[in-house]
Amino acid sequence: MFFAKSVGWLRLILFLSCVGPLTTNPSLGNDFYANKKIDIIVGSDAGGGYDSYSRLLARYMRSNIQGAPQFVIKYMPGAGSAVAASFITNIAPQDGTVIAALQPGAVMGKLIDEKASDLFDPTKLNYLGTMNRASRLCITSSQSNIKTIDDALAKQTIMGASGGGSLDYAALHNNAIKTKFKIIAGYRGTNDLYLAMERGEIDGLCGTSLASLGTIRPHWIAERKINIILYDSLSKDDLLEKLGVPHVMNYIHNQVDRNAVELYLSQQDFNRPYAVGPNVPRDNIAILRSAFSAALKDDDLRKEAAQLNIDISLAPGDLVQANVIKVHGFDASIIKRAKEIIQVP
C-alpha cells in the first residue's frame, strides 16, 4: 500500500492548497532558465537509489539547458513520495523550477489505494521521463534460511518494508502466490532495509532492483550476500532468466489475478519518473523534457552511471505521460482486484 499520511507535511500542503499554488509569470523564451535555480525534490530519504540517480541527472541536465541553471537536490520523504507529488502540485512555483523525483507508487495513486493522497492527481502532473525501467526483486540475506521462493511458500519469512513498493510487492506475493511473508513495516527507506538485513532483523525485502543494489550495495551480488528468490515484471527479463531467478507469473494461474498483477506491474514503465507541476507552461516543459532526454543519452553520463552501477533505460516524457493516462484507464474490475491484491491483513 502507498501510505497516504505524513501528517505534518500533508497538513501544510492541505492548508496551502486552499489558497492556491504559488505561481510566477515566466518568460517562455529559451533564456528563461538563465540565472535560475532548479530544485530536484527527491521523494525519499538521502542516501538511497533515488538520491544517486537524481545527483547524476542534475550534473548532466544543467549543460543541456540554455542558461545552465544551478541544480539543487532536496529531500521530501513521506507517503511513498506522495508528499513530494503534493508539494509540486500545490506549493511549488508552477514555472518549471521545481522537479520531483517520484516513486512509481505515487503515480499509481488512488488507482489501487483508496487511502492515497487526495492532494494531487497523477494524471495531471507533467512528466519529463523516467531514468530506469527495471524489474523488481524479492531478495533474502545469505544468512537467512529462506534461499528460494519455494522456501518462502513453505515457511514464514520476515520481510521488511517502508512506504511505497516494498510493502506493496510483499503483500502482492502473499495474496497472489501465497507466500508466507510476515511483513514488518515502518523502515524509512531502502538503505535502512538493507541495514536491517545485514543486522539479521529481517530475512529480506521485495520491490528492490538490480539498479538499487548496484548503487547502495554493489558488492552484495558478487560476494553472494543475497539470494534473489523472485522477480516481478511485465515481460521476462533475459538477464534474470539466465541467472535462474523465477518470474512471478510462473506462480499465478488465475486469469483475474494475472490481469490484476499486470496492472500493478505496469508502473515499471515509469520506474523512476521525474515530473513538474500541473500548471507549468508548455514551453518550459518542452525545455526540461529535451534536457532530460539529452542528459540520459549523453555518453559521459552513461559511463559515469556504469562506474556507479546505475542502470539507465530512458523512457521520454511523452511516453511516460501516455502510459500514466493509459494505466488510469484500466477496467474497474481489474482495478478492484489490484487494490485487493496489495492489501496487508
ZARO-558866 format. One record per residue (C-alpha): residue in three letters; z negated, y negated, x negated. Coordinates in Angstrom, 2 decimals, m for minus. Example, Ala and Ser with C-alpha at 12.3 -4.5 7.8 and 13.67 -1.06 7.14 Angstrom:
<rs>
(r 'Ala' (m7.80 4.50 m12.30))
(r 'Ser' (m7.14 1.06 m13.67))
</rs>
This chain:
<rs>
(r 'Met' (0.00 0.00 0.00))
(r 'Phe' (0.50 m3.57 m1.08))
(r 'Phe' (m2.89 m5.28 m0.96))
(r 'Ala' (m2.49 m8.29 1.29))
(r 'Lys' (m5.56 m10.21 0.21))
(r 'Ser' (m6.53 m12.01 m2.91))
(r 'Val' (m8.87 m14.17 m0.91))
(r 'Gly' (m9.26 m17.30 m2.97))
(r 'Trp' (m5.59 m17.79 m3.73))
(r 'Leu' (m4.34 m16.88 m0.29))
(r 'Arg' (m6.75 m19.27 1.44))
(r 'Leu' (m5.49 m22.03 m0.81))
(r 'Ile' (m1.89 m21.10 m0.08))
(r 'Leu' (m2.56 m20.95 3.66))
(r 'Phe' (m4.11 m24.43 3.59))
(r 'Leu' (m1.33 m25.98 1.58))
(r 'Ser' (1.39 m24.26 3.59))
(r 'Cys' (0.14 m26.14 6.64))
(r 'Val' (1.16 m29.41 5.04))
(r 'Gly' (4.44 m28.02 3.77))
(r 'Pro' (5.80 m27.25 0.31))
(r 'Leu' (5.76 m29.78 m2.47))
(r 'Thr' (9.35 m30.89 m2.85))
(r 'Thr' (11.35 m33.08 m5.14))
(r 'Asn' (14.82 m34.56 m4.89))
(r 'Pro' (16.58 m33.22 m7.96))
(r 'Ser' (19.88 m34.45 m9.21))
(r 'Leu' (22.11 m31.45 m8.80))
(r 'Gly' (24.29 m32.02 m11.83))
(r 'Asn' (24.19 m29.64 m14.78))
(r 'Asp' (21.91 m32.08 m16.64))
(r 'Phe' (19.11 m31.67 m14.11))
(r 'Tyr' (17.09 m29.45 m16.47))
(r 'Ala' (17.20 m31.84 m19.42))
(r 'Asn' (13.63 m32.76 m20.44))
(r 'Lys' (12.25 m30.42 m17.77))
(r 'Lys' (9.71 m27.62 m17.97))
(r 'Ile' (10.26 m24.31 m16.17))
(r 'Asp' (7.23 m22.18 m15.32))
(r 'Ile' (7.60 m18.43 m15.05))
(r 'Ile' (4.77 m17.24 m12.81))
(r 'Val' (4.02 m13.61 m13.68))
(r 'Gly' (2.60 m11.92 m10.61))
(r 'Ser' (0.36 m9.61 m12.63))
(r 'Asp' (m2.12 m9.74 m15.49))
(r 'Ala' (m1.31 m10.78 m19.04))
(r 'Gly' (m0.50 m8.03 m21.49))
(r 'Gly' (1.48 m5.75 m19.19))
(r 'Gly' (5.16 m4.93 m18.91))
(r 'Tyr' (5.95 m7.89 m16.65))
(r 'Asp' (4.43 m10.21 m19.25))
(r 'Ser' (6.55 m8.74 m22.06))
(r 'Tyr' (9.75 m8.89 m20.01))
(r 'Ser' (9.09 m12.48 m18.97))
(r 'Arg' (8.42 m13.68 m22.50))
(r 'Leu' (11.64 m12.09 m23.69))
(r 'Leu' (13.60 m13.59 m20.82))
(r 'Ala' (12.18 m17.08 m21.40))
(r 'Arg' (13.31 m17.14 m25.03))
(r 'Tyr' (16.93 m16.49 m24.09))
(r 'Met' (17.29 m18.22 m20.73))
(r 'Arg' (16.43 m21.55 m22.31))
(r 'Ser' (19.53 m21.60 m24.53))
(r 'Asn' (21.75 m20.79 m21.55))
(r 'Ile' (20.72 m23.84 m19.52))
(r 'Gln' (22.14 m27.25 m20.31))
(r 'Gly' (19.29 m29.45 m21.49))
(r 'Ala' (17.37 m26.45 m22.94))
(r 'Pro' (14.24 m26.86 m20.79))
(r 'Gln' (10.92 m25.63 m22.11))
(r 'Phe' (9.73 m22.35 m20.55))
(r 'Val' (6.03 m21.72 m19.99))
(r 'Ile' (4.55 m18.35 m18.98))
(r 'Lys' (1.69 m18.45 m16.48))
(r 'Tyr' (m0.19 m15.68 m14.66))
(r 'Met' (m0.99 m15.35 m10.99))
(r 'Pro' (m2.05 m11.74 m10.32))
(r 'Gly' (m3.07 m10.59 m6.88))
(r 'Ala' (m1.89 m8.55 m3.89))
(r 'Gly' (0.81 m6.76 m5.88))
(r 'Ser' (2.37 m10.16 m6.79))
(r 'Ala' (2.39 m11.35 m3.16))
(r 'Val' (0.17 m14.23 m4.30))
(r 'Ala' (2.90 m15.38 m6.69))
(r 'Ala' (5.56 m14.99 m3.98))
(r 'Ser' (3.44 m17.05 m1.58))
(r 'Phe' (3.00 m19.69 m4.27))
(r 'Ile' (6.73 m20.22 m4.86))
(r 'Thr' (7.27 m20.31 m1.08))
(r 'Asn' (4.53 m22.71 m0.05))
(r 'Ile' (3.20 m24.65 m3.01))
(r 'Ala' (5.64 m24.80 m5.92))
(r 'Pro' (8.22 m27.59 m6.12))
(r 'Gln' (11.44 m26.45 m4.43))
(r 'Asp' (13.66 m27.59 m7.27))
(r 'Gly' (14.09 m24.51 m9.45))
(r 'Thr' (11.41 m25.40 m12.00))
(r 'Val' (9.14 m22.52 m10.93))
(r 'Ile' (10.28 m18.91 m11.15))
(r 'Ala' (8.21 m15.90 m10.07))
(r 'Ala' (8.30 m12.51 m11.78))
(r 'Leu' (7.59 m10.21 m8.85))
(r 'Gln' (6.69 m6.58 m8.39))
(r 'Pro' (9.12 m4.76 m6.09))
(r 'Gly' (6.32 m4.03 m3.61))
(r 'Ala' (6.03 m7.71 m2.76))
(r 'Val' (9.74 m7.79 m1.98))
(r 'Met' (9.37 m4.85 0.40))
(r 'Gly' (6.63 m6.84 2.16))
(r 'Lys' (5.96 m6.12 5.81))
(r 'Leu' (8.83 m3.70 5.86))
(r 'Ile' (6.40 m0.91 5.01))
(r 'Asp' (2.96 m2.52 5.06))
(r 'Glu' (1.60 m4.23 8.14))
(r 'Lys' (m1.17 m5.75 6.02))
(r 'Ala' (1.28 m7.53 3.76))
(r 'Ser' (1.09 m11.28 3.41))
(r 'Asp' (2.50 m13.44 6.21))
(r 'Leu' (2.74 m16.39 3.84))
(r 'Phe' (6.27 m15.67 2.63))
(r 'Asp' (9.45 m13.95 3.77))
(r 'Pro' (11.02 m11.77 1.03))
(r 'Thr' (14.49 m12.16 2.54))
(r 'Lys' (14.27 m15.96 2.26))
(r 'Leu' (13.45 m16.07 m1.45))
(r 'Asn' (16.35 m16.75 m3.80))
(r 'Tyr' (16.74 m14.01 m6.39))
(r 'Leu' (18.01 m14.68 m9.89))
(r 'Gly' (18.40 m10.99 m10.66))
(r 'Thr' (16.39 m8.06 m11.97))
(r 'Met' (15.85 m7.17 m15.60))
(r 'Asn' (15.40 m3.48 m15.01))
(r 'Arg' (16.36 m0.79 m12.50))
(r 'Ala' (14.10 2.07 m13.53))
(r 'Ser' (12.92 5.42 m12.28))
(r 'Arg' (9.18 5.60 m11.61))
(r 'Leu' (6.97 8.23 m13.19))
(r 'Cys' (3.82 10.16 m12.45))
(r 'Ile' (2.03 10.82 m15.71))
(r 'Thr' (m1.17 12.52 m16.80))
(r 'Ser' (m3.05 12.36 m20.08))
(r 'Ser' (m2.60 15.19 m22.55))
(r 'Gln' (m6.40 15.58 m22.29))
(r 'Ser' (m6.10 16.39 m18.59))
(r 'Asn' (m5.95 19.90 m17.16))
(r 'Ile' (m3.08 18.71 m14.97))
(r 'Lys' (0.01 19.39 m17.05))
(r 'Thr' (2.70 19.80 m14.38))
(r 'Ile' (3.45 18.79 m10.81))
(r 'Asp' (2.65 22.37 m9.78))
(r 'Asp' (m0.86 21.84 m11.15))
(r 'Ala' (m1.16 18.68 m9.06))
(r 'Leu' (m0.01 20.56 m5.98))
(r 'Ala' (m2.68 23.20 m6.54))
(r 'Lys' (m5.68 21.25 m7.90))
(r 'Gln' (m7.38 17.92 m7.35))
(r 'Thr' (m6.00 15.29 m9.70))
(r 'Ile' (m7.75 11.96 m10.23))
(r 'Met' (m5.12 9.22 m10.23))
(r 'Gly' (m5.89 5.57 m10.89))
(r 'Ala' (m4.22 2.74 m9.01))
(r 'Ser' (m4.07 m1.02 m8.84))
(r 'Gly' (m2.34 m3.11 m6.17))
(r 'Gly' (1.35 m2.50 m5.62))
(r 'Gly' (3.36 0.51 m6.76))
(r 'Ser' (0.72 2.63 m8.46))
(r 'Leu' (m1.17 3.01 m5.19))
(r 'Asp' (1.91 3.47 m3.02))
(r 'Tyr' (3.56 6.09 m5.20))
(r 'Ala' (0.39 8.16 m5.44))
(r 'Ala' (m0.07 8.04 m1.65))
(r 'Leu' (3.61 8.85 m1.09))
(r 'His' (3.28 12.07 m3.07))
(r 'Asn' (0.16 13.11 m1.19))
(r 'Asn' (1.88 12.57 2.15))
(r 'Ala' (5.42 13.70 1.38))
(r 'Ile' (4.96 16.62 m1.01))
(r 'Lys' (1.24 17.44 m0.55))
(r 'Thr' (m0.11 16.72 m4.00))
(r 'Lys' (m3.90 16.75 m4.21))
(r 'Phe' (m4.31 13.32 m5.76))
(r 'Lys' (m7.73 11.73 m5.46))
(r 'Ile' (m6.77 8.07 m5.72))
(r 'Ile' (m9.18 5.69 m7.45))
(r 'Ala' (m8.03 2.16 m6.65))
(r 'Gly' (m9.25 m1.18 m7.97))
(r 'Tyr' (m7.87 m1.28 m11.51))
(r 'Arg' (m6.49 m4.68 m12.48))
(r 'Gly' (m3.11 m3.58 m13.76))
(r 'Thr' (m1.07 m1.17 m15.84))
(r 'Asn' (m2.86 m1.87 m19.11))
(r 'Asp' (m6.25 m1.15 m17.51))
(r 'Leu' (m4.89 2.09 m16.05))
(r 'Tyr' (m3.64 3.20 m19.45))
(r 'Leu' (m7.03 2.40 m20.95))
(r 'Ala' (m8.71 4.43 m18.20))
(r 'Met' (m6.50 7.39 m19.10))
(r 'Glu' (m7.46 7.06 m22.76))
(r 'Arg' (m11.16 6.97 m21.83))
(r 'Gly' (m10.78 10.04 m19.64))
(r 'Glu' (m11.83 8.22 m16.46))
(r 'Ile' (m8.69 9.35 m14.67))
(r 'Asp' (m6.15 12.11 m15.13))
(r 'Gly' (m3.21 9.75 m14.78))
(r 'Leu' (m1.24 7.45 m12.54))
(r 'Cys' (2.01 7.16 m10.61))
(r 'Gly' (4.53 4.35 m10.37))
(r 'Thr' (4.84 3.56 m14.07))
(r 'Ser' (8.12 3.64 m16.01))
(r 'Leu' (9.55 4.52 m19.40))
(r 'Ala' (10.00 0.79 m19.97))
(r 'Ser' (6.32 0.11 m19.34))
(r 'Leu' (5.26 2.98 m21.58))
(r 'Gly' (7.62 1.79 m24.31))
(r 'Thr' (6.22 m1.72 m24.12))
(r 'Ile' (2.47 m1.07 m23.80))
(r 'Arg' (2.00 2.41 m25.32))
(r 'Pro' (5.16 3.07 m27.39))
(r 'His' (3.56 5.98 m29.28))
(r 'Trp' (2.47 7.99 m26.25))
(r 'Ile' (5.70 9.90 m25.70))
(r 'Ala' (6.49 10.55 m29.37))
(r 'Glu' (2.92 11.73 m30.01))
(r 'Arg' (2.83 13.73 m26.77))
(r 'Lys' (m0.16 11.83 m25.46))
(r 'Ile' (1.06 12.23 m21.88))
(r 'Asn' (2.67 14.67 m19.50))
(r 'Ile' (5.45 13.30 m17.28))
(r 'Ile' (4.91 15.50 m14.24))
(r 'Leu' (7.35 13.95 m11.73))
(r 'Tyr' (9.82 11.11 m11.34))
(r 'Asp' (10.96 9.07 m8.36))
(r 'Ser' (14.41 7.55 m8.00))
(r 'Leu' (17.26 7.31 m5.51))
(r 'Ser' (19.54 9.37 m7.74))
(r 'Lys' (18.97 11.83 m10.55))
(r 'Asp' (18.11 10.31 m13.93))
(r 'Asp' (20.09 12.02 m16.71))
(r 'Leu' (17.51 11.42 m19.43))
(r 'Leu' (14.57 12.64 m17.37))
(r 'Glu' (16.56 15.64 m16.16))
(r 'Lys' (17.30 16.55 m19.78))
(r 'Leu' (13.59 16.29 m20.51))
(r 'Gly' (12.96 18.76 m17.68))
(r 'Val' (11.00 16.32 m15.50))
(r 'Pro' (11.26 17.34 m11.82))
(r 'His' (12.70 14.89 m9.28))
(r 'Val' (10.62 14.08 m6.20))
(r 'Met' (13.43 15.06 m3.81))
(r 'Asn' (13.24 18.64 m5.08))
(r 'Tyr' (9.96 18.89 m3.16))
(r 'Ile' (10.90 17.17 0.12))
(r 'His' (12.73 19.34 2.64))
(r 'Asn' (12.06 17.45 5.88))
(r 'Gln' (15.01 15.12 6.54))
(r 'Val' (12.90 12.42 8.20))
(r 'Asp' (10.63 12.32 5.17))
(r 'Arg' (13.62 12.30 2.83))
(r 'Asn' (15.01 9.25 4.62))
(r 'Ala' (11.65 7.52 4.52))
(r 'Val' (11.21 8.19 0.82))
(r 'Glu' (14.75 6.96 0.13))
(r 'Leu' (13.91 3.73 1.94))
(r 'Tyr' (10.82 3.24 m0.20))
(r 'Leu' (12.66 4.10 m3.41))
(r 'Ser' (15.43 1.63 m2.62))
(r 'Gln' (13.20 m1.06 m4.12))
(r 'Gln' (14.07 0.33 m7.54))
(r 'Asp' (17.34 m1.60 m7.23))
(r 'Phe' (15.14 m4.66 m7.73))
(r 'Asn' (12.57 m3.16 m10.07))
(r 'Arg' (11.69 m6.36 m11.99))
(r 'Pro' (13.05 m9.18 m9.83))
(r 'Tyr' (12.83 m12.88 m10.60))
(r 'Ala' (13.01 m15.36 m7.74))
(r 'Val' (12.64 m19.01 m6.82))
(r 'Gly' (11.52 m20.55 m3.55))
(r 'Pro' (13.46 m20.53 m0.29))
(r 'Asn' (14.45 m24.22 m0.34))
(r 'Val' (15.68 m24.60 m3.90))
(r 'Pro' (19.11 m26.34 m3.90))
(r 'Arg' (22.13 m24.06 m4.24))
(r 'Asp' (23.38 m25.79 m7.39))
(r 'Asn' (20.09 m25.18 m9.20))
(r 'Ile' (20.01 m21.55 m8.02))
(r 'Ala' (23.52 m21.12 m9.44))
(r 'Ile' (22.44 m22.58 m12.79))
(r 'Leu' (19.45 m20.26 m13.01))
(r 'Arg' (21.39 m17.18 m11.91))
(r 'Ser' (24.06 m17.85 m14.50))
(r 'Ala' (21.46 m18.36 m17.23))
(r 'Phe' (19.58 m15.22 m16.19))
(r 'Ser' (22.69 m13.02 m16.40))
(r 'Ala' (23.86 m14.64 m19.65))
(r 'Ala' (20.46 m14.09 m21.24))
(r 'Leu' (20.38 m10.40 m20.34))
(r 'Lys' (23.91 m9.89 m21.67))
(r 'Asp' (23.03 m11.57 m24.98))
(r 'Asp' (23.36 m9.12 m27.87))
(r 'Asp' (20.35 m10.65 m29.62))
(r 'Leu' (18.17 m10.20 m26.54))
(r 'Arg' (19.23 m6.58 m26.27))
(r 'Lys' (18.49 m5.98 m29.95))
(r 'Glu' (15.07 m7.55 m29.57))
(r 'Ala' (14.48 m5.54 m26.39))
(r 'Ala' (15.27 m2.34 m28.27))
(r 'Gln' (12.79 m3.28 m31.00))
(r 'Leu' (10.15 m3.91 m28.32))
(r 'Asn' (11.01 m0.67 m26.49))
(r 'Ile' (12.00 m2.71 m23.43))
(r 'Asp' (14.72 m1.22 m21.24))
(r 'Ile' (17.27 m3.72 m19.94))
(r 'Ser' (19.50 m2.89 m16.97))
(r 'Leu' (20.74 m6.05 m15.30))
(r 'Ala' (21.42 m6.46 m11.60))
(r 'Pro' (22.63 m10.02 m10.91))
(r 'Gly' (21.05 m12.29 m8.33))
(r 'Asp' (23.68 m11.98 m5.62))
(r 'Leu' (23.44 m8.18 m5.74))
(r 'Val' (19.63 m8.23 m5.59))
(r 'Gln' (19.80 m10.69 m2.68))
(r 'Ala' (22.17 m8.39 m0.78))
(r 'Asn' (20.02 m5.32 m1.48))
(r 'Val' (16.84 m7.03 m0.25))
(r 'Ile' (18.53 m8.02 3.00))
(r 'Lys' (20.01 m4.52 3.39))
(r 'Val' (16.64 m2.81 2.91))
(r 'His' (15.03 m5.01 5.53))
(r 'Gly' (17.68 m3.88 8.00))
(r 'Phe' (16.81 m0.16 7.97))
(r 'Asp' (16.41 1.69 11.27))
(r 'Ala' (12.99 1.17 12.89))
(r 'Ser' (12.16 4.90 13.00))
(r 'Ile' (12.72 5.28 9.27))
(r 'Ile' (10.67 2.15 8.57))
(r 'Lys' (7.85 3.55 10.70))
(r 'Arg' (7.72 6.80 8.73))
(r 'Ala' (7.96 4.93 5.42))
(r 'Lys' (4.89 2.93 6.41))
(r 'Glu' (3.02 6.14 7.23))
(r 'Ile' (4.04 7.88 4.04))
(r 'Ile' (2.32 5.39 1.73))
(r 'Gln' (m0.98 5.26 3.60))
(r 'Val' (m4.16 6.33 1.84))
(r 'Pro' (m6.52 8.11 4.28))
</rs>
